[in-house]
Amino acid sequence: MVGGWRTPKGKPMTMVQVFDEIKDHVRNGGKVYVGTDSFIDKNKCAFATAICLHGAVGQRGGKYFFRKVFDKRQNFPSMVQRIFREVQDSIEIALNISEHIPSAQIELHLDISPAEKNNGTSKISEMVTGYAKASGFDCKIKPDAWASQSVADKHSK
């Protein structure tokens, strides 16, 4: 698989089909959540982005689509570079959705820890959340970033 959108079971979808699903969802009052996670394995780095649909009138549970793309591990010598790529991928997808479906309420889910925590991603938390917000989107981070932490994570491995 090289970057195409898929259903949770792996069925390929075109971007037009994904947009149609999002349009129906938004018409029914649902929100759109976008999150990306990455995974390093040997010589490559996998980036999985999930578009999650939740909260529409009458909807039980949620629905999502994902894409997985690979890049060379050597292009990401530091965790900071990899996290920025995750955030950038989510922003690009969210901008694409908002361009085609201006009425969509989109929230980005970033796989980073809060600034007050003492781990690798907490050091850049304020910077990347600022990047997401400056792009025009609300965003959530751990522990509330389920689109990246759970959904995208499942497909990044």
Order of alpha helices (4+ residues) and beta strands (2+ residues): beta-beta-alpha-beta-beta-beta-alpha-beta-alpha-beta-alpha
